[in-house]
Structure formats: C-alpha cells, structure tokens
Amino acid sequence: MTLTMATNIVVITDAGTLTPEIKDEIGAYGDIFGSRSDVNAPIVAGIWDLFDRKTPTESCTEEWDEMKYVVKGRFVLLQFLLTCHGHRLAISLLDRHWLLHGDPFVLYMEGGQGPYLYSVDKREYLDFVSDYSAAFYGHSNPAITEAISSALSTGFSLGSVTRKECHLGERIKRRFPSMERVRFCNSGNEANTYALVTATEFTGRTKILVFDNGYHGDTLNFGSGDNKLNLPHDFIFGTYNNIEANQKHTSSDLAAIIVEPMLSAGGQIPVTREFLSFLRKTADVTGAVLIFDEVVTSRLHINGLQGFHKIMPDMTTLGKYIGGGAPTSWLSMRRELGN
C-alpha cells in the first residue's frame, strides 16, 4: 500500500468523537490500529473516509509495517488528509507531547544553529522559544558541544561521583548562598519530587501547600482542572501573591511550602517580596520546609530570585539549563535537611 500526503490539508474536527470498528489482525482493513509485539510498529488512531465518516473504511487494506513512518505519542489528536489507492482518507494521530501540538500537524525540526532552527522542509526559523529557555545559550553552542564531547570521551554513566560533577556543584553553590547540600537529578519535575519527599520525611508530616496555576512538572501541575497525573500527596491549595487568603493555611501540620518566585506556566506573574517574606515567616513559625522552585526563575538573576529578593528558602530546585539543555536538574537544601 502507498500512502502519500495530499497537497490540500483538511482537518476533521469531529473525528476524535467517532467510534469506528477496531481490527487488530495484520493486514486487516479498519479504522484503528494498535502496535503489535514489534516495538517499531506505530499506534495509529482513526481512519475515516472523508465522504462517509460514519462507517469503517473498507476501500483500502493496510499493512502494519507500511504505517511505521507515523510518529507514536499521546494526548493531542491531529488530523490530516491522506491518499490511499486513490481514496481520500482522514487519519488522526496522537502527538507525543501536548506542547508540540500544531494545526493541522506538528512542525518537525531537523537542526539548529545559534538563534535559528531548521525544519525538515528546509525552512529557517528565528527561535524565540529556546526550548522554553532550557536552550537559551543558543543551539549547537560551541562551548557546550566541546564540553559534551570531552565528557563523552572519558566515559559516561559511570555509576559514581566524578570530579566534573563536584566542580559544577561548587560553581553553582557560589551563586546561591542558601545551598549547603546538593544532589543532581534528571529533570525539574524529578528534583521537585525529591524535594517534597525529603520535606515530608524530615518533618514527619504530610500536608504540602501549593498555589493556584503553579507548575512544578507534569506530576506536580496545579493549573485549571483536575490533573490525573499529579502525585498523591496531601496538597493544600493556596492563592498566589495573596497573604490574607493564605493566613488560614498557617498551621503546625504543614510539611512543606513549594512556590515559584514567578509563576511561569501560570502566566509569568512575578511574586511580591511581601508574599515571599510571608511564606518565609510561615515556614519559620510552623516548622515547614520552604521550597523555591527556581527551575525557570534562577535564569533571571545571577543569584536567582531568592538572591534578588534576599529571602532564602530551605530547599531550591534548578532545571536543565544548568547542563546546557541536557536532561539535568539540581536539588539543594540546608545542611540538616541533607543529613
């Protein structure tokens, strides 16, 4: 079977609401395909004839292996037009990440240099996103490329502490006076997860104060709606930048307070110094652990926003920019928390 992308893209907005017949045998016609034991096989959801979207498409048979070019993924349904044996079909794919949703399909990049990105169709883009600031040093930065090559040449995944790790740790600690004990992680989400577990273990308590529209990773996301991915902690939901509304949460059963010194995904809303000071005093009075999620905000000042506001947390998390955009993150804490 030959599938070719049609010149004229058509989006079927209600395709995701249909319930087509499912066929799971190799070479069968059908409207939903799932992967077989071969891990390279794709998951393809929804093929409908554009002229009759209420019934399965019987006009074409599909082989599993011929569909492998389709990208696997989750969350976002994308529809685009295909031509198969002369028949026009609408196919709906699950995109791999909700941030990468595009209409009518995802923009695929092939490479980057400095402030520019280059797509697979050879277009040049000036990159104002910078991988959501994780790549703010620029793409293919020579210093980062050389550092990565040097590290690879001496071996990687060594399963132990290295001198380079200690060197980087000491350099970062000099920027943030609150840091006494440190741990490297793989993502900001992971660093925040470790921070909360450390705080609950240290205090022997379970309640964690978080704030509306706060984002600390996919499993610690407190935007609108109920996030089914959130970790099952005993969360208390406070109001960002509102001291009066949070007075009722000041209690001796708090284990931790986690806050972004500027809401990032929540709308780039700067925190007030008065609110941070209130959280510091609340933590001092209740014995709770104050955590600053500076995955984003540590890039806004050489000492992070904790240095800018001169308000020190008990724990700090940083994101992958400290590793030049590689999957790296950072968890730091007061000495007694680390012990």
Secondary structure as the mmCIF struct_conf table of DSSP 4:
data_model
#
loop_
_struct_conf.conf_type_id
_struct_conf.id
_struct_conf.beg_label_comp_id
_struct_conf.beg_label_asym_id
_struct_conf.beg_label_seq_id
_struct_conf.end_label_comp_id
_struct_conf.end_label_asym_id
_struct_conf.end_label_seq_id
STRN STRN1 LEU A 3 MET A 5
BEND BEND1 THR A 7 ASN A 8
TURN_TY1_P TURN_TY1_P1 THR A 13 ASP A 14
HELX_RH_3T_P HELX_RH_3T_P1 ALA A 15 THR A 17
BEND BEND2 GLU A 25 GLU A 25
TURN_TY1_P TURN_TY1_P2 ILE A 26 GLY A 27
BEND BEND3 ASP A 31 ASP A 31
STRN STRN2 ILE A 32 PHE A 33
BEND BEND4 SER A 37 ASP A 38
TURN_TY1_P TURN_TY1_P3 VAL A 39 ASN A 40
BEND BEND5 ALA A 41 ALA A 41
STRN STRN3 VAL A 44 ASP A 49
TURN_TY1_P TURN_TY1_P4 LEU A 50 PHE A 51
STRN STRN4 ASP A 52 ASP A 52
TURN_TY1_P TURN_TY1_P5 ARG A 53 LYS A 54
BEND BEND6 THR A 55 THR A 55
BEND BEND7 SER A 59 SER A 59
BEND BEND8 TRP A 64 TRP A 64
HELX_RH_3T_P HELX_RH_3T_P2 ASP A 65 MET A 67
TURN_TY1_P TURN_TY1_P6 LYS A 68 TYR A 69
BEND BEND9 VAL A 70 VAL A 70
HELX_LH_PP_P HELX_LH_PP_P1 VAL A 71 LYS A 72
BEND BEND10 PHE A 75 PHE A 75
STRN STRN5 VAL A 76 CYS A 84
TURN_TY1_P TURN_TY1_P7 HIS A 85 GLY A 86
STRN STRN6 HIS A 87 ASP A 95
BEND BEND11 ARG A 96 ARG A 96
HELX_RH_3T_P HELX_RH_3T_P3 TRP A 98 LEU A 100
BEND BEND12 ASP A 103 PHE A 105
HELX_LH_PP_P HELX_LH_PP_P2 VAL A 106 TYR A 108
STRN STRN7 MET A 109 GLN A 113
STRN STRN8 GLY A 114 GLY A 114
TURN_TY1_P TURN_TY1_P8 PRO A 115 PRO A 115
STRN STRN9 TYR A 116 SER A 119
TURN_TY1_P TURN_TY1_P9 VAL A 120 ASP A 121
BEND BEND13 LYS A 122 LYS A 122
STRN STRN10 GLU A 124 LEU A 126
BEND BEND14 PHE A 128 VAL A 129
HELX_RH_3T_P HELX_RH_3T_P4 SER A 130 SER A 133
TURN_TY1_P TURN_TY1_P10 ALA A 134 TYR A 137
STRN STRN11 HIS A 139 HIS A 139
TURN_TY1_P TURN_TY1_P11 SER A 140 SER A 140
HELX_RH_AL_P HELX_RH_AL_P1 PRO A 142 SER A 153
TURN_TY1_P TURN_TY1_P12 THR A 154 THR A 154
BEND BEND15 PHE A 156 PHE A 156
BEND BEND16 GLY A 159 SER A 160
HELX_RH_AL_P HELX_RH_AL_P2 ARG A 163 ARG A 175
TURN_TY1_P TURN_TY1_P13 PRO A 177 SER A 178
BEND BEND17 GLU A 180 GLU A 180
STRN STRN12 ARG A 181 CYS A 185
BEND BEND18 ASN A 186 SER A 187
HELX_RH_AL_P HELX_RH_AL_P3 GLY A 188 THR A 203
TURN_TY1_P TURN_TY1_P14 GLY A 204 GLY A 204
STRN STRN13 LYS A 207 PHE A 211
TURN_TY1_P TURN_TY1_P15 ASP A 212 ASN A 213
STRN STRN14 GLY A 214 TYR A 215
BEND BEND19 HIS A 216 GLY A 217
TURN_TY1_P TURN_TY1_P16 ASP A 218 THR A 219
BEND BEND20 LEU A 220 LEU A 220
STRN STRN15 ASN A 221 PHE A 222
BEND BEND21 GLY A 223 GLY A 225
TURN_TY1_P TURN_TY1_P17 LYS A 228 LEU A 229
BEND BEND22 ASN A 230 ASN A 230
STRN STRN16 ASP A 234 GLY A 238
TURN_TY1_P TURN_TY1_P18 TYR A 240 ASN A 241
HELX_RH_AL_P HELX_RH_AL_P4 ILE A 243 ASN A 246
HELX_RH_3T_P HELX_RH_3T_P5 GLN A 247 HIS A 249
TURN_TY1_P TURN_TY1_P19 SER A 252 ASP A 253
STRN STRN17 LEU A 254 VAL A 259
BEND BEND23 PRO A 261 PRO A 261
STRN STRN18 MET A 262 LEU A 263
TURN_TY1_P TURN_TY1_P20 SER A 264 GLY A 267
STRN STRN19 ILE A 269 PRO A 270
HELX_LH_PP_P HELX_LH_PP_P3 VAL A 271 THR A 272
HELX_RH_AL_P HELX_RH_AL_P5 ARG A 273 THR A 286
TURN_TY1_P TURN_TY1_P21 GLY A 287 GLY A 287
HELX_LH_PP_P HELX_LH_PP_P4 ALA A 288 ALA A 288
STRN STRN20 VAL A 289 ASP A 293
TURN_TY1_P TURN_TY1_P22 VAL A 295 VAL A 296
HELX_RH_3T_P HELX_RH_3T_P6 THR A 297 ARG A 299
BEND BEND24 LEU A 300 HIS A 301
TURN_TY1_P TURN_TY1_P23 ILE A 302 ASN A 303
HELX_RH_AL_P HELX_RH_AL_P6 GLY A 304 HIS A 309
TURN_TY1_P TURN_TY1_P24 LYS A 310 LYS A 310
BEND BEND25 ASP A 314 ASP A 314
STRN STRN21 MET A 315 LEU A 318
HELX_RH_3T_P HELX_RH_3T_P7 LYS A 320 GLY A 323
TURN_TY1_P TURN_TY1_P25 GLY A 324 GLY A 325
BEND BEND26 ALA A 326 PRO A 327
STRN STRN22 SER A 329 MET A 333
HELX_RH_AL_P HELX_RH_AL_P7 ARG A 335 GLY A 338
#
